Amino acid sequence: MIRRPAPSRPAARRTTPARAAVAVLAATTLGLTAVGCAGDDDTTTADTAAPTTTAAAADPTTTEAEATTTTAAATTTDAPTTTAAATTTAAARGSIIDVATEAGNFTTLLAAVEAAGLTETLATTQVTLLAPTDEAFAALDPGVLEAVLADPAQLTALLQEHVLPLPQQSRTLSIFSSVVNLNDRSLPVVEEAGSLTIGGATVTEADLEADNGVIHVIDTVLVPPPAA
């Protein structure tokens, strides 16, 4: 019987102080690496969240744009319209000729103005018209009106006797003792007991406004004296 020698056991490895130090250093290095990776993850998360902060900061810009739009809308709403309405109302009065025609009781006066060729003048020139009514012309002595209408120079003088330069309200006329007409004649002005007379004719209705002047209605035709 052959005896075989028993297998030998490997000798146990002894841990030396140098090897222990190497193991500790390796463990420490792994720990630091893990911490560094965790820090990188936090940084990445922070970097990713940054666009969200930027987007939120853009909201005030949008709000300012909306405020600008609102302000523009308010400006548009405030567009004035009252002035246009007032202008339209004033324009509706018309000229002195228009106002006299609309009144309806100056037929004879307007016919005389037309015969003298003064319609355009009284429709555009800034004046005051002392306007005798149809009744005032009817009160003239027989034949006077016909004679005047037959003489262009006398007709023009008769009409100019009733026209004052520039628009003059009754309250302005009443502070003077006289006014000068287009014939360069002075007409006395008297205000007494609430009644106003000009050149001896009583003003029955004052201050009819027109675009180019004012009309004062009188009850008497002013006849100038015969030319010398």
Secondary structure, DSSP 8 states (H G I E B T S, - for coil): ----------------HHHHHHHHHHHHHHHHHHHHHHHHHHHHHHHHHHHHHHHHHTHHHHHHHHHHHHHHHHHHHT---HHHHHHHHHHTT--HHHHHHHHSS-HHHHHHHHHTT-HHHHHHS-EEEEEE-HHHHHTS-TTHHHHHHH-HHHHHHHHHTTEEES---HHHHTTSSEEE-TTS-EEEEEEETTEEEETTEEEEEEEEEETTEEEEEESS--------
